[in-house]
Amino acid sequence: MGDSNDLENVDVARVFDGGDLDCGSGLVLLIRENMLEVPEGCVLEMRSREPTVADDLPPWCRMVGHDFLGSLPLESSGRGDGTVRYFVRRGSGAAAAAEAKALEADKEKAQTYEWRLRVRSTGHLESTAYCRNFSFQAGQPASFEEKDAHPSAVELLLGSLGAALTTGFASEVARAGVEVDDIEMTVRGRLGNPLAHLGLGEGDPGLVAVDVKCFASTMADESAVREAWQRAVERSPVAVTLSRATELTLKLAIV
């Protein structure tokens, strides 16, 4: 790690904020995209509050031919969210050319990536989904009980929407340098005709309305917060997909 005094005075050609993304969730793509805007031999400052970046970034720089200069906590702005400044000098020659090709390869890979799960019936009103290095259990397609051993498929779908927007919103405000103390959402869904799902009637058993209300606790500029929220909605795979299939209402309340 470089000397802190040297890093404080380093001439930075470009700065970008990676928020709380880690290297496996798109941060490397963003680093490569921003690095191409930096002249060879000049320095990129990447800001992040994801702890794993401290371990993952230096070996990645060595692997692709960049010079990792070190890091500093971001304290001067008064942000107390654990944001760290990372300084990377862009490699030259063959390394720089390889980076441009690697970025295009990564983009193509991302565009064709397919998520895969294996799901088995594993008990009475119970299924288990297996994906990557973990698994989770689901109960009935839709449950009307007060208590169940596992969430229903409808609840998992609505929970996925809420999780996607909560995490996406947190990442967007972090990348924008907007301090938000707390983010919480309520998600409500209504089926067209629950009796159709049970085989007791005709009609639409699908979700016909989903309402999401996000509560953000912050003293930051309201317009900046709302812009980050809009970006989170527009970039959410789950929200965009559901908006095509049902009436999706999204509201943001700043408290």
C-alpha positions in Angstrom: 0.0 0.0 0.0 1.3 3.4 -0.9 2.3 6.1 1.6 -0.8 8.1 2.7 0.9 11.4 2.0 1.8 10.4 -1.5 -1.8 9.2 -2.2 -3.3 12.4 -0.9 -1.3 14.3 -3.4 -1.6 12.0 -6.4 -2.8 13.5 -9.6 -6.1 11.7 -10.4 -7.3 11.7 -14.0 -10.8 10.3 -13.3 -12.9 9.4 -10.2 -15.9 7.1 -10.0 -17.9 5.6 -7.2 -18.6 1.9 -7.2 -20.9 2.1 -4.2 -21.3 -1.3 -2.5 -20.8 -3.5 -5.5 -18.3 -6.3 -5.2 -16.0 -7.6 -7.9 -18.4 -10.4 -8.8 -21.5 -8.2 -9.2 -20.3 -5.9 -11.9 -17.7 -3.7 -10.3 -14.9 -5.0 -12.6 -17.0 -4.0 -15.6 -17.3 -0.5 -14.2 -13.6 -0.3 -13.4 -12.7 -1.4 -16.9 -15.2 1.1 -18.5 -13.8 4.0 -16.5 -10.2 2.9 -16.9 -10.5 3.3 -20.7 -11.3 7.0 -20.1 -7.9 7.3 -18.3 -4.7 8.0 -20.4 -2.0 5.3 -20.2 0.2 5.9 -17.1 -2.4 8.1 -15.4 -4.4 7.3 -12.2 -8.0 6.2 -11.7 -9.6 6.8 -8.3 -12.3 4.3 -7.5 -14.4 4.7 -4.4 -16.1 1.8 -2.7 -17.7 0.8 0.6 -17.6 -2.9 -0.1 -15.0 -4.5 2.3 -14.1 -7.3 -0.1 -12.7 -4.9 -2.6 -9.6 -4.3 -0.4 -8.6 -8.0 -0.9 -9.8 -8.5 -4.5 -8.6 -5.3 -6.3 -4.8 -5.6 -5.8 -4.5 -9.1 -7.3 -6.9 -8.2 -10.1 -4.6 -5.2 -11.0 -1.5 -7.4 -11.1 -3.3 -9.9 -13.3 -4.4 -7.4 -15.9 -1.2 -5.2 -15.8 -2.3 -2.1 -13.8 -0.4 -0.7 -10.9 -2.3 -0.7 -7.6 -1.1 2.3 -5.7 -3.0 1.9 -2.4 -6.0 3.1 -0.6 -7.2 5.8 1.8 -10.4 6.2 3.9 -12.7 8.9 2.5 -12.9 11.2 5.6 -12.5 14.7 4.1 -16.1 14.8 2.9 -17.6 13.9 6.3 -19.0 10.6 5.0 -19.0 8.0 7.7 -20.2 5.1 5.7 -16.9 3.3 5.4 -16.1 4.5 1.9 -12.5 3.9 0.8 -10.6 5.5 -2.0 -8.6 3.1 -4.2 -5.9 4.4 -6.6 -4.9 2.5 -9.7 -2.4 3.6 -12.4 -3.4 2.4 -15.8 -1.0 0.0 -17.5 0.5 0.8 -20.8 1.3 -0.9 -24.1 0.0 -4.5 -24.3 -1.8 -4.3 -21.0 -3.9 -1.3 -22.1 -4.8 -3.0 -25.4 -5.7 -6.2 -23.6 -8.0 -4.3 -21.2 -10.1 -2.9 -24.1 -10.6 -6.4 -25.5 -11.3 -7.8 -22.0 -14.0 -5.2 -21.5 -15.8 -6.1 -24.7 -15.5 -9.8 -23.8 -17.0 -9.1 -20.3 -19.8 -7.1 -21.8 -20.7 -9.9 -24.2 -20.5 -12.5 -21.5 -22.8 -10.4 -19.3 -25.4 -10.0 -22.1 -25.6 -13.7 -22.7 -25.4 -14.8 -19.0 -28.1 -17.3 -18.0 -29.2 -17.9 -14.4 -29.8 -21.5 -13.6 -31.6 -23.2 -10.8 -32.6 -26.8 -10.0 -35.8 -27.2 -8.0 -37.1 -30.5 -6.4 -40.1 -31.4 -4.5 -38.6 -32.2 -1.0 -41.7 -32.7 1.2 -45.3 -32.0 1.9 -46.1 -28.6 0.3 -42.3 -28.0 0.1 -39.8 -27.5 -2.7 -36.1 -26.7 -2.5 -34.3 -24.6 -5.1 -30.6 -25.0 -5.7 -28.5 -22.3 -7.3 -24.8 -21.6 -7.3 -23.5 -22.4 -3.8 -26.7 -22.2 -1.8 -30.3 -23.4 -1.6 -33.6 -22.1 -0.3 -37.0 -23.6 0.5 -40.4 -22.6 -0.7 -43.9 -23.7 0.4 -47.2 -23.6 -1.5 -47.6 -21.6 -4.8 -49.9 -19.3 -2.8 -50.8 -19.6 0.9 -53.7 -18.1 2.8 -52.6 -19.3 6.2 -51.3 -17.0 9.0 -48.3 -19.3 9.6 -46.3 -21.7 7.4 -43.0 -23.5 7.6 -41.8 -21.8 4.4 -42.7 -18.7 2.3 -45.1 -19.3 -0.6 -43.9 -18.8 -4.2 -45.9 -15.6 -4.4 -44.2 -14.2 -1.3 -40.8 -15.2 -2.7 -41.6 -13.3 -5.9 -42.8 -10.2 -4.0 -39.8 -10.5 -1.7 -37.4 -10.7 -4.6 -38.9 -7.5 -6.0 -38.5 -5.7 -2.6 -34.9 -7.1 -2.2 -33.9 -6.1 -5.7 -35.2 -2.5 -5.2 -33.8 -2.1 -1.7 -30.3 -3.3 -2.6 -30.4 -1.5 -6.0 -31.4 1.8 -4.3 -28.7 1.5 -1.6 -26.1 1.0 -4.4 -27.4 3.9 -6.4 -27.3 6.4 -3.5 -23.8 5.1 -2.5 -22.5 5.6 -6.0 -24.0 9.1 -6.1 -22.4 10.0 -2.8 -25.8 10.6 -1.2 -26.0 9.6 2.4 -29.2 7.6 3.3 -29.5 6.3 6.9 -32.1 3.7 6.4 -34.1 2.1 3.5 -37.2 0.0 4.1 -40.0 -1.1 1.8 -43.5 -2.5 2.0 -44.6 -4.8 -0.9 -48.3 -5.7 -1.4 -49.7 -8.0 -4.1 -53.2 -9.0 -5.1 -54.3 -12.0 -7.3 -56.9 -11.6 -9.9 -59.0 -14.5 -8.6 -57.5 -16.6 -5.9 -60.3 -19.1 -6.3 -59.0 -19.8 -9.9 -55.7 -20.9 -8.4 -57.5 -23.3 -6.1 -59.6 -24.7 -8.9 -62.8 -23.3 -7.4 -63.5 -20.7 -10.0 -62.7 -19.2 -13.4 -60.6 -16.2 -14.1 -57.0 -14.9 -13.7 -55.0 -16.5 -10.9 -52.0 -14.2 -11.6 -50.9 -11.0 -9.8 -53.0 -8.1 -11.1 -51.6 -5.4 -8.8 -48.4 -4.9 -6.9 -47.8 -1.9 -4.7 -44.4 -0.9 -3.4 -43.7 1.9 -1.0 -40.1 2.7 -0.2 -39.2 4.7 3.0 -35.8 6.4 2.9 -34.5 8.1 6.0 -32.1 10.9 4.9 -31.3 14.6 5.3 -29.8 14.7 1.8 -31.1 16.7 -1.1 -34.5 15.3 -2.1 -34.0 15.6 -5.8 -30.7 13.6 -5.6 -32.4 10.9 -3.6 -35.4 10.6 -6.0 -33.0 10.5 -9.0 -31.2 7.6 -7.4 -34.5 5.8 -6.7 -35.6 6.3 -10.4 -32.3 4.8 -11.6 -32.7 1.8 -9.2 -36.2 1.2 -10.6 -35.2 1.5 -14.2 -32.2 -0.8 -13.7 -34.0 -3.5 -11.8 -34.5 -6.7 -13.8 -37.3 -7.8 -11.4 -39.2 -4.5 -11.4 -39.0 -4.0 -15.1 -40.1 -7.6 -15.8 -43.1 -7.3 -13.4 -44.1 -3.9 -14.8 -44.7 -5.7 -18.1 -46.9 -8.3 -16.6 -49.0 -6.5 -14.0 -50.0 -3.1 -12.6 -46.9 -2.1 -10.7 -47.1 1.0 -8.5 -43.9 2.3 -7.0 -43.7 5.2 -4.4 -40.9 6.8 -2.5 -41.4 8.5 0.8 -38.5 10.5 2.2 -38.6 10.7 6.0 
